[in-house]
């Protein structure tokens, strides 16, 4: 850059010393001077950019050097959280396996009055609900609980879940912990519109539907302290996926009532709108399957 300044000065001095020069020579010197000026500006711009980049790198290095302890603390904290979540998942899996392996001959694990109430509830809604009294499990059929390929609870299912919540909040059941488990059949997610919603596979499907039912229960004042939600995709089928009837049985959301792990959490207050009316639980969207035009509508 110093050299360019000198060249510009020499060019200008030449014009002054020679006095009168031809127009052609003047134009040539002016072009040369202008070209040197452009080169100088470009070099100055590159130098400033290089200096800014160097300063940025230096700041990043200083930040990394000064935050080494913080980064280690963050890694330690995340590792601890992962271990806690894994322990919770392992416990939920243990409870589910324990409930499902309970022999039917042992009778209901729930008090007889509660068993009778849940039996009557299921009998009143046979198209949507089944009750496994031997294991204390209420099963919601996905083909009725959700629209095809969705995790938004239907209006009819919301009404039935509301009645179910009344039972769960009653004195005979309010102390019991609840586990909401979503299941699918083995048909993979293929609809691009469904994937675009973020419901990429059957794991997302089963999890989102379990969360949707749990959210409805919470919206009906069932304490969230009592509820756990998990998705099992197609890994725990209730029937063979070789037939459409078997697949329909596998598309379900189960609510396990666990009397062995009693909690004393208070009933959650109902969410209200500005008018004081109870607000509906948030709807969660999930996956669907493209069914042949002539086939029965299937929900997953």
C-alpha contacts under 8 A as a table, 3 or more apart, distances in Angstrom:
res1	aa1	res2	aa2	distance
1	X	4	X	5.06
1	X	5	X	6.42
1	X	40	X	6.14
1	X	43	X	7.09
1	X	44	X	7.43
2	X	5	X	5.14
2	X	6	X	6.39
3	X	6	X	5.09
3	X	7	X	6.30
4	X	7	X	5.05
4	X	8	X	6.18
4	X	36	X	6.48
4	X	37	X	7.73
4	X	40	X	6.33
5	X	8	X	5.17
5	X	9	X	6.19
5	X	40	X	7.99
6	X	9	X	5.01
6	X	10	X	6.12
7	X	10	X	5.06
7	X	11	X	6.14
7	X	33	X	7.99
7	X	36	X	7.64
8	X	11	X	5.20
8	X	12	X	6.28
8	X	33	X	5.86
8	X	36	X	6.83
8	X	37	X	7.46
9	X	12	X	5.19
9	X	13	X	6.03
10	X	13	X	5.03
10	X	14	X	6.02
11	X	14	X	5.22
11	X	15	X	6.67
11	X	29	X	6.74
11	X	33	X	6.55
12	X	15	X	5.28
12	X	16	X	6.60
12	X	33	X	7.95
13	X	16	X	5.05
13	X	17	X	6.15
14	X	17	X	5.29
14	X	18	X	6.12
15	X	18	X	5.65
15	X	19	X	6.47
15	X	21	X	7.70
15	X	26	X	7.69
16	X	19	X	5.58
18	X	21	X	6.63
21	X	25	X	6.49
21	X	26	X	6.38
22	X	25	X	5.29
22	X	26	X	6.16
23	X	26	X	4.98
23	X	27	X	6.08
24	X	27	X	5.23
24	X	28	X	6.32
25	X	28	X	5.09
25	X	29	X	6.24
26	X	29	X	5.19
26	X	30	X	6.12
27	X	30	X	5.04
27	X	31	X	6.17
28	X	31	X	5.21
28	X	32	X	6.26
29	X	32	X	5.06
29	X	33	X	6.12
30	X	33	X	5.03
30	X	34	X	6.09
31	X	34	X	5.09
31	X	35	X	6.09
32	X	35	X	5.13
32	X	36	X	6.24
33	X	36	X	5.15
33	X	37	X	6.23
34	X	37	X	4.99
34	X	38	X	6.34
35	X	38	X	5.19
35	X	39	X	6.31
36	X	39	X	5.07
36	X	40	X	6.13
37	X	40	X	5.06
37	X	41	X	6.31
38	X	41	X	5.16
38	X	42	X	6.24
39	X	42	X	5.15
39	X	43	X	6.12
40	X	43	X	5.17
40	X	44	X	6.09
41	X	44	X	5.09
41	X	45	X	6.13
42	X	45	X	5.11
42	X	46	X	6.24
43	X	46	X	5.14
43	X	47	X	6.15
44	X	47	X	5.09
44	X	48	X	6.23
45	X	48	X	5.19
45	X	49	X	6.20
46	X	49	X	5.08
46	X	50	X	6.10
47	X	50	X	5.15
47	X	51	X	6.18
48	X	51	X	5.13
48	X	52	X	6.22
49	X	52	X	5.12
49	X	53	X	6.20
50	X	53	X	5.12
50	X	54	X	6.13
51	X	54	X	5.06
51	X	55	X	6.17
52	X	55	X	5.08
52	X	56	X	6.22
53	X	56	X	5.05
53	X	57	X	6.27
54	X	57	X	5.18
54	X	58	X	6.17
55	X	58	X	5.05
55	X	59	X	6.20
56	X	59	X	5.10
56	X	60	X	6.29
57	X	60	X	5.09
57	X	61	X	6.19
58	X	61	X	5.11
58	X	62	X	6.12
59	X	62	X	5.06
59	X	63	X	6.11
60	X	63	X	5.03
60	X	64	X	6.20
61	X	64	X	5.16
61	X	65	X	6.06
62	X	65	X	5.06
62	X	66	X	6.01
63	X	66	X	5.18
63	X	67	X	5.99
64	X	67	X	5.28
64	X	68	X	6.16
65	X	68	X	5.85
66	X	69	X	7.78
67	X	70	X	5.10
67	X	71	X	6.20
68	X	71	X	5.28
68	X	72	X	6.37
69	X	72	X	5.20
69	X	73	X	6.23
70	X	73	X	4.99
70	X	74	X	6.16
71	X	74	X	5.02
71	X	75	X	6.24
72	X	75	X	5.12
72	X	76	X	6.15
73	X	76	X	5.06
73	X	77	X	6.10
74	X	77	X	5.08
74	X	78	X	6.16
75	X	78	X	5.21
75	X	79	X	6.13
76	X	79	X	5.15
76	X	80	X	6.23
77	X	80	X	5.10
77	X	81	X	6.27
78	X	81	X	5.04
78	X	82	X	6.16
79	X	82	X	5.13
79	X	83	X	6.22
80	X	83	X	5.13
80	X	84	X	6.26
81	X	84	X	5.06
81	X	85	X	6.19
82	X	85	X	5.14
82	X	86	X	6.08
83	X	86	X	5.11
83	X	87	X	6.15
84	X	87	X	5.11
84	X	88	X	6.27
85	X	88	X	5.06
85	X	89	X	6.19
86	X	89	X	5.06
86	X	90	X	6.07
87	X	90	X	5.06
87	X	91	X	6.17
88	X	91	X	5.10
88	X	92	X	6.27
89	X	92	X	5.08
89	X	93	X	6.14
90	X	93	X	5.09
90	X	94	X	6.13
91	X	94	X	5.00
91	X	95	X	6.23
92	X	95	X	5.11
92	X	96	X	6.15
92	X	179	X	7.77
92	X	228	X	7.85
92	X	230	X	7.92
93	X	96	X	5.10
93	X	97	X	6.09
94	X	97	X	5.20
94	X	98	X	6.04
95	X	98	X	5.04
95	X	99	X	6.15
96	X	99	X	5.20
96	X	100	X	6.14
96	X	256	X	7.88
97	X	100	X	5.18
97	X	101	X	6.03
98	X	101	X	5.31
98	X	102	X	6.41
99	X	102	X	5.47
99	X	135	X	5.79
99	X	136	X	7.92
99	X	256	X	7.83
100	X	135	X	6.61
102	X	106	X	7.62
102	X	134	X	7.46
102	X	135	X	6.35
103	X	106	X	5.79
103	X	107	X	7.98
103	X	134	X	7.31
104	X	107	X	5.88
104	X	108	X	7.73
104	X	134	X	4.90
104	X	135	X	7.30
105	X	134	X	7.69
106	X	134	X	7.36
107	X	133	X	7.75
107	X	134	X	5.43
108	X	111	X	7.45
108	X	112	X	7.57
108	X	115	X	7.20
108	X	133	X	5.44
108	X	134	X	4.45
108	X	135	X	6.34
108	X	136	X	6.62
109	X	133	X	7.89
109	X	134	X	6.76
109	X	135	X	6.50
109	X	136	X	6.35
109	X	259	X	7.34
110	X	114	X	6.49
110	X	115	X	6.08
110	X	136	X	6.49
110	X	259	X	6.82
111	X	114	X	5.41
111	X	115	X	6.18
111	X	172	X	7.73
112	X	115	X	4.93
112	X	116	X	6.05
113	X	116	X	5.18
113	X	117	X	6.28
113	X	172	X	7.61
114	X	117	X	5.01
114	X	118	X	6.18
114	X	172	X	6.12
114	X	173	X	7.06
115	X	118	X	5.23
115	X	119	X	6.04
115	X	133	X	6.44
115	X	136	X	7.79
116	X	119	X	5.03
116	X	120	X	6.20
117	X	120	X	5.22
117	X	121	X	6.18
117	X	167	X	7.66
118	X	121	X	4.84
118	X	122	X	6.18
118	X	131	X	6.94
118	X	138	X	7.99
118	X	167	X	7.74
119	X	122	X	5.22
119	X	123	X	6.12
119	X	131	X	6.30
119	X	133	X	7.46
120	X	123	X	5.01
120	X	124	X	6.12
121	X	124	X	5.23
121	X	125	X	6.56
121	X	164	X	7.52
122	X	125	X	5.15
122	X	126	X	5.81
122	X	129	X	5.31
122	X	130	X	5.48
122	X	131	X	5.89
123	X	126	X	5.40
123	X	129	X	8.00
123	X	130	X	7.89
125	X	128	X	5.68
125	X	129	X	5.71
125	X	160	X	7.72
126	X	129	X	5.39
126	X	130	X	6.57
127	X	141	X	7.87
127	X	144	X	7.51
128	X	140	X	5.77
128	X	141	X	5.35
128	X	144	X	5.87
128	X	145	X	6.79
128	X	157	X	7.48
129	X	138	X	6.92
129	X	139	X	5.58
129	X	140	X	4.82
129	X	141	X	6.24
130	X	138	X	5.89
130	X	139	X	5.03
130	X	140	X	6.67
130	X	141	X	7.88
131	X	136	X	7.40
131	X	137	X	5.86
131	X	138	X	4.55
131	X	139	X	6.12
132	X	135	X	5.69
132	X	136	X	5.79
132	X	137	X	5.07
132	X	138	X	6.31
132	X	139	X	7.75
133	X	136	X	4.93
133	X	137	X	6.65
135	X	256	X	7.92
136	X	256	X	6.11
136	X	257	X	5.58
136	X	258	X	7.48
137	X	254	X	6.40
137	X	255	X	5.62
137	X	256	X	4.54
137	X	257	X	6.21
138	X	254	X	5.69
138	X	255	X	5.15
138	X	256	X	6.54
139	X	252	X	6.46
139	X	253	X	5.76
139	X	254	X	4.37
139	X	255	X	6.31
140	X	145	X	6.54
140	X	252	X	5.61
140	X	253	X	5.14
140	X	254	X	6.18
141	X	144	X	5.80
141	X	145	X	5.96
141	X	248	X	7.89
141	X	249	X	7.38
141	X	251	X	6.50
141	X	252	X	4.71
141	X	253	X	6.63
142	X	145	X	4.80
142	X	146	X	5.55
142	X	248	X	7.96
142	X	251	X	5.30
142	X	252	X	4.75
142	X	253	X	6.62
142	X	299	X	6.34
142	X	300	X	6.63
143	X	146	X	5.90
143	X	147	X	6.91
143	X	148	X	7.00
143	X	248	X	7.26
143	X	251	X	7.13
143	X	252	X	7.96
143	X	298	X	6.34
143	X	299	X	4.77
143	X	300	X	7.14
144	X	147	X	7.05
144	X	154	X	7.52
144	X	157	X	7.19
145	X	153	X	5.70
145	X	154	X	5.74
145	X	156	X	7.64
145	X	157	X	5.11
146	X	149	X	7.65
146	X	150	X	6.00
146	X	151	X	5.83
146	X	152	X	5.91
146	X	153	X	5.04
146	X	154	X	5.45
146	X	157	X	7.83
146	X	299	X	6.84
147	X	150	X	5.41
147	X	151	X	7.33
147	X	152	X	7.06
147	X	153	X	7.47
147	X	154	X	6.64
147	X	299	X	6.27
148	X	288	X	6.01
148	X	289	X	7.63
148	X	297	X	7.00
148	X	298	X	5.96
148	X	299	X	3.93
148	X	300	X	6.52
149	X	194	X	7.41
149	X	286	X	6.48
149	X	287	X	4.62
149	X	288	X	2.77
149	X	289	X	5.85
149	X	298	X	7.82
149	X	299	X	5.13
149	X	300	X	5.19
150	X	285	X	5.48
150	X	286	X	4.50
150	X	287	X	5.32
150	X	288	X	5.96
150	X	299	X	7.36
150	X	300	X	7.12
151	X	205	X	7.43
151	X	208	X	6.30
151	X	209	X	5.02
151	X	212	X	6.55
151	X	283	X	7.40
151	X	284	X	5.46
151	X	285	X	4.54
151	X	286	X	4.61
151	X	287	X	7.25
152	X	209	X	7.74
152	X	212	X	6.86
152	X	283	X	5.12
152	X	284	X	5.35
152	X	285	X	5.48
152	X	286	X	7.52
153	X	157	X	6.20
153	X	158	X	6.33
153	X	212	X	6.89
153	X	213	X	7.34
153	X	283	X	6.92
154	X	157	X	5.16
154	X	158	X	6.18
155	X	158	X	5.10
155	X	159	X	6.48
156	X	159	X	5.29
156	X	160	X	6.49
157	X	160	X	5.03
157	X	161	X	5.96
158	X	161	X	5.05
158	X	162	X	6.05
158	X	216	X	7.10
159	X	162	X	5.07
159	X	163	X	6.60
160	X	163	X	5.19
160	X	164	X	6.27
161	X	164	X	4.82
161	X	165	X	6.04
161	X	213	X	7.96
161	X	216	X	7.12
161	X	217	X	6.86
162	X	165	X	5.07
162	X	166	X	6.47
162	X	216	X	7.78
162	X	217	X	7.17
162	X	220	X	6.12
163	X	166	X	5.14
163	X	167	X	6.74
164	X	167	X	5.25
164	X	168	X	6.39
165	X	168	X	4.87
165	X	169	X	6.06
165	X	217	X	5.92
165	X	220	X	6.16
165	X	221	X	7.55
165	X	222	X	6.45
166	X	169	X	5.19
166	X	170	X	6.28
166	X	220	X	7.89
167	X	170	X	5.14
167	X	173	X	6.94
168	X	172	X	7.86
168	X	173	X	5.12
168	X	174	X	5.60
168	X	222	X	7.16
169	X	173	X	6.28
169	X	174	X	4.71
169	X	221	X	7.75
169	X	222	X	6.29
169	X	267	X	7.50
170	X	173	X	5.59
170	X	174	X	5.55
171	X	174	X	5.48
171	X	175	X	7.71
172	X	175	X	7.74
173	X	176	X	5.65
175	X	259	X	7.80
175	X	262	X	5.40
175	X	263	X	5.62
175	X	264	X	5.89
175	X	265	X	7.90
176	X	226	X	7.07
176	X	257	X	6.40
176	X	258	X	5.76
176	X	259	X	5.07
176	X	260	X	7.72
176	X	261	X	6.72
176	X	262	X	4.84
176	X	263	X	6.35
177	X	226	X	4.63
177	X	227	X	6.32
177	X	257	X	6.17
177	X	258	X	5.22
177	X	259	X	6.68
177	X	261	X	6.03
177	X	262	X	5.76
177	X	263	X	6.35
178	X	226	X	5.62
178	X	227	X	4.83
178	X	228	X	6.39
178	X	255	X	6.54
178	X	256	X	5.60
178	X	257	X	4.94
178	X	258	X	5.95
179	X	227	X	5.74
179	X	228	X	4.82
179	X	229	X	5.85
179	X	230	X	7.74
179	X	254	X	7.90
179	X	255	X	5.60
179	X	256	X	4.98
179	X	257	X	6.75
179	X	258	X	7.53
180	X	210	X	5.65
180	X	211	X	7.67
180	X	213	X	7.51
180	X	214	X	6.54
180	X	227	X	7.17
180	X	228	X	6.06
180	X	229	X	4.64
180	X	230	X	6.36
180	X	253	X	6.90
180	X	254	X	5.65
180	X	255	X	4.52
180	X	256	X	6.37
181	X	206	X	7.67
181	X	207	X	7.66
181	X	210	X	5.57
181	X	229	X	5.89
181	X	230	X	5.00
181	X	231	X	5.63
181	X	232	X	7.05
181	X	253	X	5.61
181	X	254	X	5.08
181	X	255	X	6.42
181	X	256	X	7.83
182	X	205	X	7.92
182	X	206	X	4.31
182	X	207	X	5.78
182	X	208	X	7.82
182	X	209	X	6.02
182	X	210	X	4.70
182	X	229	X	7.96
182	X	230	X	6.40
182	X	231	X	4.67
182	X	232	X	6.06
182	X	233	X	7.04
182	X	252	X	6.27
182	X	253	X	4.45
182	X	254	X	6.42
183	X	206	X	4.97
183	X	231	X	6.36
183	X	232	X	5.45
183	X	233	X	5.00
183	X	234	X	5.96
183	X	235	X	7.90
183	X	236	X	7.26
183	X	237	X	7.56
183	X	250	X	6.36
183	X	251	X	5.61
183	X	252	X	5.38
183	X	253	X	6.06
184	X	202	X	6.47
184	X	205	X	7.40
184	X	206	X	6.06
184	X	232	X	7.74
184	X	233	X	5.15
184	X	234	X	4.91
184	X	237	X	7.78
184	X	247	X	7.90
184	X	250	X	5.56
184	X	251	X	4.37
184	X	252	X	6.62
184	X	300	X	6.02
185	X	233	X	7.45
185	X	234	X	5.16
185	X	237	X	7.12
185	X	241	X	6.51
185	X	247	X	5.14
185	X	248	X	7.37
185	X	250	X	5.18
185	X	251	X	5.59
185	X	300	X	7.30
186	X	202	X	7.85
186	X	233	X	7.97
186	X	234	X	5.31
186	X	241	X	6.68
186	X	247	X	7.64
187	X	289	X	7.68
188	X	201	X	6.50
188	X	202	X	6.58
188	X	289	X	7.57
189	X	194	X	7.80
189	X	195	X	7.56
189	X	200	X	6.71
189	X	201	X	5.25
189	X	202	X	6.71
189	X	287	X	6.72
189	X	288	X	6.52
189	X	289	X	5.89
190	X	194	X	7.89
190	X	195	X	7.75
190	X	288	X	7.67
190	X	289	X	6.02
190	X	290	X	6.89
191	X	194	X	5.33
191	X	195	X	6.48
191	X	287	X	7.77
191	X	288	X	6.37
191	X	289	X	5.83
191	X	290	X	6.03
192	X	195	X	5.05
192	X	196	X	6.06
193	X	196	X	5.03
193	X	197	X	6.68
194	X	197	X	5.32
194	X	198	X	7.10
194	X	199	X	6.05
194	X	200	X	7.47
194	X	286	X	6.71
194	X	287	X	4.81
194	X	288	X	5.88
195	X	198	X	5.20
195	X	199	X	5.03
195	X	200	X	4.89
195	X	201	X	7.85
195	X	287	X	6.80
196	X	199	X	7.26
197	X	285	X	7.24
197	X	286	X	7.00
197	X	287	X	7.82
198	X	286	X	7.53
199	X	202	X	7.96
199	X	204	X	5.28
199	X	205	X	6.18
199	X	285	X	7.88
199	X	286	X	5.21
199	X	287	X	5.16
200	X	203	X	7.95
200	X	204	X	6.24
200	X	205	X	7.85
200	X	287	X	7.27
201	X	204	X	5.51
201	X	205	X	6.37
201	X	287	X	7.40
202	X	205	X	4.72
202	X	206	X	6.00
202	X	233	X	4.84
202	X	234	X	6.91
202	X	287	X	7.85
203	X	206	X	5.42
203	X	207	X	6.12
203	X	231	X	6.18
203	X	232	X	6.43
203	X	233	X	4.55
203	X	234	X	7.96
204	X	207	X	5.21
204	X	208	X	5.91
204	X	231	X	7.50
204	X	233	X	7.66
204	X	286	X	7.29
204	X	287	X	7.78
205	X	208	X	5.37
205	X	209	X	6.21
205	X	231	X	7.75
205	X	233	X	7.04
205	X	286	X	5.58
205	X	287	X	5.66
205	X	300	X	7.10
206	X	209	X	5.34
206	X	210	X	6.19
206	X	230	X	7.78
206	X	231	X	4.59
206	X	232	X	6.20
206	X	233	X	5.18
206	X	253	X	7.91
207	X	210	X	5.17
207	X	211	X	6.18
207	X	229	X	7.39
207	X	230	X	5.67
207	X	231	X	3.88
207	X	232	X	7.27
207	X	233	X	7.66
208	X	211	X	5.00
208	X	212	X	6.03
208	X	231	X	7.57
208	X	284	X	6.51
208	X	285	X	7.23
208	X	286	X	6.32
209	X	212	X	4.89
209	X	213	X	6.32
209	X	253	X	7.12
209	X	284	X	7.47
209	X	286	X	7.32
210	X	213	X	5.34
210	X	214	X	6.17
210	X	229	X	5.81
210	X	230	X	6.43
210	X	231	X	6.54
210	X	253	X	6.15
211	X	214	X	4.95
211	X	215	X	5.96
211	X	229	X	5.96
211	X	230	X	7.74
211	X	284	X	7.70
212	X	215	X	5.07
212	X	216	X	6.32
212	X	282	X	7.66
212	X	283	X	6.32
212	X	284	X	5.72
213	X	216	X	5.07
213	X	217	X	6.35
213	X	253	X	7.82
214	X	217	X	5.13
214	X	218	X	6.23
214	X	227	X	7.05
214	X	228	X	7.89
214	X	229	X	6.88
215	X	218	X	5.04
215	X	219	X	6.03
215	X	281	X	5.63
215	X	282	X	6.75
215	X	283	X	7.99
216	X	219	X	4.92
216	X	220	X	6.30
216	X	280	X	7.48
216	X	281	X	5.11
216	X	282	X	7.69
217	X	220	X	4.98
217	X	221	X	6.67
217	X	222	X	5.48
218	X	221	X	5.12
218	X	222	X	4.73
218	X	223	X	6.09
218	X	224	X	5.95
218	X	268	X	7.13
218	X	270	X	7.98
218	X	281	X	7.42
219	X	222	X	7.21
219	X	270	X	6.03
219	X	271	X	6.62
219	X	279	X	7.41
219	X	280	X	6.27
219	X	281	X	4.93
220	X	270	X	6.35
221	X	267	X	5.88
221	X	268	X	4.83
221	X	269	X	5.59
221	X	270	X	5.25
222	X	226	X	7.63
222	X	267	X	5.71
222	X	268	X	5.96
223	X	226	X	5.63
223	X	227	X	7.23
223	X	265	X	6.60
223	X	266	X	6.24
223	X	267	X	4.57
223	X	268	X	4.58
224	X	227	X	5.19
224	X	268	X	6.99
225	X	263	X	7.84
225	X	265	X	5.84
226	X	263	X	6.71
226	X	265	X	6.92
232	X	235	X	5.78
232	X	236	X	6.60
233	X	236	X	7.56
234	X	237	X	6.02
234	X	250	X	7.61
237	X	240	X	6.98
237	X	241	X	7.81
237	X	250	X	5.37
238	X	246	X	7.79
238	X	249	X	6.43
238	X	250	X	5.41
239	X	246	X	4.96
239	X	247	X	7.09
239	X	249	X	6.36
239	X	250	X	6.27
240	X	243	X	6.77
240	X	246	X	5.09
240	X	247	X	6.91
241	X	244	X	7.06
241	X	246	X	5.25
241	X	247	X	4.89
241	X	250	X	7.74
242	X	246	X	6.81
242	X	247	X	7.49
243	X	246	X	5.16
243	X	247	X	6.29
244	X	247	X	4.98
244	X	248	X	6.15
245	X	248	X	5.16
245	X	249	X	6.51
246	X	249	X	5.18
246	X	250	X	6.43
247	X	250	X	5.02
247	X	251	X	6.41
248	X	251	X	5.28
248	X	252	X	7.92
248	X	298	X	7.68
249	X	252	X	6.71
251	X	299	X	7.53
251	X	300	X	6.05
258	X	261	X	6.07
258	X	262	X	7.55
259	X	262	X	5.94
270	X	278	X	6.12
270	X	279	X	7.56
271	X	278	X	5.56
271	X	279	X	5.36
271	X	280	X	7.77
272	X	275	X	7.53
272	X	276	X	5.23
272	X	277	X	5.22
272	X	278	X	4.33
272	X	279	X	4.85
273	X	276	X	5.27
273	X	277	X	5.45
273	X	278	X	6.24
273	X	279	X	5.51
274	X	277	X	7.45
287	X	300	X	6.81
288	X	299	X	6.67
288	X	300	X	5.84
289	X	298	X	7.60
289	X	299	X	7.41
289	X	300	X	7.04
291	X	295	X	6.49
291	X	296	X	7.74
291	X	297	X	6.72
291	X	298	X	7.05
292	X	295	X	5.21
